[in-house]
Amino acid sequence: MKKLLTVLVVLAMILAFAGCGGGDKKPAEKKQAAAPEKVTIGIQTLVTPELLMREKGVYEKYLGCKVDMVMFNSGADVNRAFASKSIDIGMIGTSPAAIGISTNLGYEVFWFADVIGAAETLVAKKDSGIKTIKDLPGKRVATPFASTAHFSLQNAMSLNGVDPASVKLFDMQPNDIYAAWTRGDIDAAYVWDPVLSKLFAGGGVSITDSAELAKKGVVTADLFVINKEFATKYPNVAKGFIKAQIDAVNQFNKDKKAAVAKLAKTIDIKPEEAEAQVKGFIYPDGKEQLSGQYFGKDGKSGNIANILKQSADFLVKQGSIKSAPDIAVFKEYSTGEFIVRAMNE
Amino acid sequence: MKRNNSDKTLLSIGSILTMLLVWYLLTNVGSISNVILPKPQDVWDSFVNLCVNGYGANKDTLFMHLMASFKRLLIAYGLSVITAVPLGLLAGYFTHVSSVITPFVEFYRPIPPLAYYTLLVLWFGINEESKIILLYLAGFAPIFIACVSGVKRISVDYLNASYMLGANKKQTFMNVILPASLPDIFTGLRTAIGFEYTTLVAAEMVAARQGIGWMVLDASNWLKSDVVFVGVIIMGLTGILLSATVLMLEKRIVHWSGK
């Protein structure tokens, strides 16, 4: 009898806890557009104009509150951080973003950090016997799984009729790829900088890259996403972040040489390396992002939802994710509204 | 006595059933995200799917992934046992041997395997060798140290008695030292299989294409929490099985322990 009672009490407590799970835990703000105590931003080591804003105090000024920046090595790590509600804003590739939206992680896309061109490339060793994608079967190829590079590689194989099971595909982080390349353990890799430049320097040849794939309709990009609840609660923070990005791209376009030198210093690489990397990306500015190619004129009807939906559908076909939601969901979780607001100031 | 045992079993079963019920309610009635806590039915469906349709580019079944992991584990364990036991016993008996080997063992033992694994991959490559070496190192230290202490703990009276009765060094070793240190050797063997097993996931973190640890890590990258749960639960159950096996062997071989 006692045992039964205990079980019932525990059950009741758990149901009560579960019932109010997911509710707003923060006390109600008096002003609608107040600022949060702190914003946590997840970033990756990519060469984009965003780096120009990483000086001390700059983000604090734009966002109006304390800012914590956390470094991540891959989109999959950023997704995990969103799943555990550890970050509010994050930089993430289009394919991991499609996964995140398909699994209801609660974030929306609100800025293109860059469109990936030759910045991600399939590099093969000169003596590996790989001249085109069709030579990949039987070869050892490395790429970080669940990244835009992995996505591009899968698409490249699919477009060329190569069965992925016939290729010895290794899931490796970029620096492990470099070590394996040097040891001769792999024949090719689809990866980005800084490792990409090292592979070229070590006798690598480009087989294809994301710019070529984009021409064939396989668009990959790095996006900034924001927790949708957070953005609704603190629209000024979202707008402030976008304004910072708009200013960053404008600053970059005004004086490319100075900007590149500053970028190089921020992540501690040589200016020539930064210059080479910058050539592999496209950085659309505020006005361009409000065009049909990205978010659309009103911030609601751009191509972004299609890019995300296509990525998700492809991943379902590969068996990487179970299902992809309708395009309506991707339209709901991508918005240029903060760009519109920031541009209208 | 009988009532005590059945009470204990009932309590354990009751506790597990309660947890399953709570899990079911939290995920089916409550509002926890499926990525944070997958539904038990989804985990079961995943389990069946993994057994039948497999996981990964080569569609290896759950069984094949388990076998791949166990192959690495058992080879490494076998190597660590046949090297650490003799070396440990020798080091316990001859202080010179101990002085040579022990500093290295004591140095690398507390270092988390993941910290030096990337070094191993640099030196030995991305194939099976580096994974087996990592598992080997995880198991070598506990066995070695247990054997050393096992020999050192033998009362010097036993050794003196043996020599007095006319036994030579080899006879003393086989008939006194070895049996007397068996309890400690087995403690080391049990610790080692545990350490090696927990290191398995680290070993499958870099450039693995098969294995239960790899499957869990890969599923995590795609937010497939149901597959992660299947993998973690299977690892827990097989871990218990491995420990129980070594314990059973110990009870058979060291039957005098505790008497």
Boltz contact constraints between the chains, C-beta under 6 A:
constraints:
  - contact:
      token1: [A, 14]
      token2: [B, 22]
      max_distance: 6.0
  - contact:
      token1: [A, 18]
      token2: [B, 26]
      max_distance: 6.0
  - contact:
      token1: [A, 18]
      token2: [B, 30]
      max_distance: 6.0
  - contact:
      token1: [A, 21]
      token2: [B, 30]
      max_distance: 6.0
  - contact:
      token1: [A, 21]
      token2: [B, 31]
      max_distance: 6.0
  - contact:
      token1: [A, 21]
      token2: [B, 32]
      max_distance: 6.0
  - contact:
      token1: [A, 22]
      token2: [B, 31]
      max_distance: 6.0
  - contact:
      token1: [A, 76]
      token2: [B, 221]
      max_distance: 6.0
  - contact:
      token1: [A, 79]
      token2: [B, 223]
      max_distance: 6.0
  - contact:
      token1: [A, 83]
      token2: [B, 35]
      max_distance: 6.0
  - contact:
      token1: [A, 103]
      token2: [B, 35]
      max_distance: 6.0
  - contact:
      token1: [A, 103]
      token2: [B, 223]
      max_distance: 6.0
  - contact:
      token1: [A, 145]
      token2: [B, 221]
      max_distance: 6.0
  - contact:
      token1: [A, 146]
      token2: [B, 221]
      max_distance: 6.0
  - contact:
      token1: [A, 146]
      token2: [B, 222]
      max_distance: 6.0
  - contact:
      token1: [A, 164]
      token2: [B, 57]
      max_distance: 6.0
  - contact:
      token1: [A, 165]
      token2: [B, 57]
      max_distance: 6.0
  - contact:
      token1: [A, 165]
      token2: [B, 58]
      max_distance: 6.0
  - contact:
      token1: [A, 169]
      token2: [B, 57]
      max_distance: 6.0
  - contact:
      token1: [A, 170]
      token2: [B, 207]
      max_distance: 6.0
  - contact:
      token1: [A, 172]
      token2: [B, 207]
      max_distance: 6.0
  - contact:
      token1: [A, 176]
      token2: [B, 206]
      max_distance: 6.0
  - contact:
      token1: [A, 179]
      token2: [B, 122]
      max_distance: 6.0
  - contact:
      token1: [A, 180]
      token2: [B, 126]
      max_distance: 6.0
  - contact:
      token1: [A, 183]
      token2: [B, 125]
      max_distance: 6.0
  - contact:
      token1: [A, 185]
      token2: [B, 125]
      max_distance: 6.0
  - contact:
      token1: [A, 185]
      token2: [B, 126]
      max_distance: 6.0
  - contact:
      token1: [A, 320]
      token2: [B, 222]
      max_distance: 6.0
